[in-house]
């Protein structure tokens, strides 16, 4: 949930709407809030998504961490800062005095409440279903006004027949999020400019090396670079890419250890005319 902290008036509301904010899906979606719109209490981030191939905007680390978890999951679309633009048409959802608290006292313009994420996933029957998620630290829920806003958001999504949950960021799997962040930029290889062959060329050669025994991941990557005379760092880039694309499987809830044995890596890649598929440890 977010409310704009900078001056909010009718002209700004109409500008946001005319810009198409909060509309579209997938690559065409435009976040209601961007890193330029609202002062942040911490780090702000712009990051290109795997699933949407667009730039996502985040005003807080706790939302970014949840985004990483969604990226590595099976969801189909991720829309951040999704606005509840038709909330005020549902006046029956408001308790007495609740509406007044959402009106900007200086301009009389109603603030637009947002949900941290609107997620699209398969319903298992050829269609899709939506889930709404709000991220909030419990310490920030002590104000009665904050609780009232989340109650409104809960009612809104209930009226839409869409599952909504309030996520405690302190309970998210931190190590998994850290690991996904480490591999995230290596998902797409086209943006990596290196001398010699395109990184994609080396992938089959590296995958073969995971059949080795007795070596650590680090030793295997170093030997791979020496044997193929690749630019420095190519082995580690491709290792991160294989994890990001789930062509190799590791336990993402444990720290990624380059000194671990190659034999601990589970492979999901076709090679030698047969499909090598192993049970996932992630």
N, C-alpha and C positions, 0 to 999 in steps of 0.2 A: 504494500500500500504506500502511495506517495501523494503528497500534496505540494504543489509548487510553492516555493519560499520566496521567489522573486515576485515583483508586482504582477497581479493577476487581474485581468479585466476582460470585458466582452471582446475587444478587438484581438487580444492575444488568443482567446478561446477560439474565435472564428478563424484566425490564422492557422492554428494547429489543425483544425478540422479541414480547412481548404488544402493544407499540405498533405492531407491523407493520413495523418498520424492515427494509429490504432486500427488502420484498415489493411486489408490484404492478408495473404498467407504465404508461407514459405519465403522465397527470395523477395517477394513483393511487399511483405509486411513492413510497416514503418512504426517503430516504437513510439509510444506517446511521449516518453521522456528521452532525452539524449544527454550526453555528458556536458553539453553546452547550456542546458536549460536550468539546472538546479545546483546550488552549492552543495558540495559533498563533504561529509564528515571524515572521509578517508580517501583511499585511492579510487580513481575512476578508470574505467577500462573500455576500450573499443577493441573488439575481437571478431575475426571472421569465423562464422560457424561452419562446422562440417555438414550438418544436415540441411542448412538453409542457403549456404553460399552467399551470405550477406553479413554486413557488419552489425553485431549486437552491441548494445550500450549498457553499461552497468555502473551504478553510482556507489556501490558498496561491495566489499570483498565477499560478504556472506552470500550475496546473490550470484556473484561470479563462481563461487565454489559449487553452488547447486547447479549452475549451468553446466559446469564440467561433468557432473554426474549424469545429467540429462544427455549430454553429447555422447557419452559412452554407453548409453542405454538403447533400447529399441524404439524409442519414441520417433515419430515422423516429423514433427514440427515443434518449434519452440518460439513462442512469442512473449517477449519480455515487456514489462510495464504496460500490460493490456488495460485500456481504459474502460470504465463502466459508463459509457456515454449515455445510455438510456436509463440510468438509475433514477433520475428525477422524474421520469414518466411513471415510475412505480411508487407513487406517493403513499400507497397503503403499506409499504415496508417501513416507513418512518414512524418512530415514536414521537410523542409530543416534545417539541423543542429541539429534536435532533437535526432537523433541516436547517434551523437558524445557525447551528454550529458549523455548518459546511459552507456558509455564505461568506465571501470575503467582506470584512467589515468596512474596508475603505472604498470598495468599488461596487459591492452588491452582486458580484458575479459568483455563481456557485463553483466551488472547486471540483475538479474531476478526480475521483478516486481511481486508483489503479491496483491491479493484482500483479504480483511479481512475475508470475508466469501463467500463460495459458498453453497447455500442452496438448498435442494431437498424437494419438496412438491408434494402432489397429484394434478393432473390436473382436478380431478372430473370426469374423463371418464375412469378410470382404468389405466391410465398412470401416468407419472411424468413430472414436469417442474422444471427448474432450475432458481434461482435468485442469482445475485451477489450483494454483499453489501460491501462498503468501509466505514470505520469509521475514521473521521478526524475532529478535532476541527477547527472551522473557523479561529482562530488565526494562525494556521499553514498553511493556504492557501494563505498567503500574498506573498509568494515567487513565482515568475513567473515559476521557475523550477518545483515547486510542482504542480502548475496548469497544466503545460505541461504534466507531468506524468499522472495526473488524466484524462486529455483529451485523452491520449493514451489508458488508461484503458477503458474509455467510448467507444472509437472507437472499441477496441478489442471485448468487449462484444456485441456491436451492430453488428459487423461482425458475431459473433456466434449466433445472434438472441436470446440472453439471456438478460433479464431485469437487468439493473445495476442502483444502486442508491448510492449517496454519503450521508452518514448519519451524521447529526450533533449530537454528543453525548450529548450536552447540552439540547436537546429537547426530549431525551428519558424519559419514565416514571420512575423516580428515585425510588419512593417508591415501585413500583411493583418489580423492580430489587432487591431492598434490601430484600423484603419479600421472593422472590424466593431463594436468597442466604441463608436466614435463614433456609429454609426447605430443601435445596438441598441435603445435606449429609444424610438426613433421607429417601430418596427415596427408597434405597435398605436397607433392614433390616438384610441381611445375615452378613454384616460386623460388626454388633453390638454385642459384646460379653458381656452377662450379666448372673448373676447367675440365676438358676431356669429355667423356661420354655423359649423357643425361643420367641422373641417379637411378632412374627406372631400369636402365640397362643392367645394373649390377645386382638387382634384387634376386634373380634366380640363383646367381652364384653365391650370394650370402645365405640364402635359405638352405642350400646344400650343406653349408658349414655347420648347421645345427645338428647334423647327424654325427658330428665328431664326439669323441669321448675323452674324458680326462682333462679337458681344458676349461678354463673359466670363460665367461662371456667376454671379458675384457681381452684375454689372450687371443681368443678366436677372432675378435674384431680387428685387433692389431695385425694378426697374421693375414687376415683377409685383405687388408689395405696393402700390406707388403707384396703379397702374391699377385694382386691385380693392379698394383701401382696406381691406386686411386688417390685423389686429393685427400689430405689429412682431414679427419672427421667424417668421411663418407660412411664408414662402418657404423658409427654411433648414430648418424642421421637415419640410416636405413633401419637400424635396430628400433629406433623410436617409431619410425613409420610402420614397421611390422606389428608393433604393439598397438599403435593407434588404430590400424585397420583390422586388427584381430586376426592377422595371418599367423601370428604366434601368440600363445596364451601364457600368461604368468599370473601369479596371485597379486591382484591389484590392491589388495588390502594390506600388503606388506611393503616395506621400502624396497625400491628397485636396487638390486645389488649386482653391480657389474662383475664382482668377484665370485658370484655364484657359478656353479657348474653348468655348462651348456646342456647337460643331460636333464636339468630341471625344467627346461623350456619345452612347452607342448606346441606342436606344429599343426597348423591347419593350412596346408598348401598342397597343390597338386605337383607331383614330381615323379619322374621315372615311370610315367605311364599309369600311375595309380594314385588314388586320393589318400593322403595321410591325414586322418582325422582322429583327434585325441580328445578325451573328456576335458572340458574347460575347468581351470582352477580359479577363474576370475568370477 
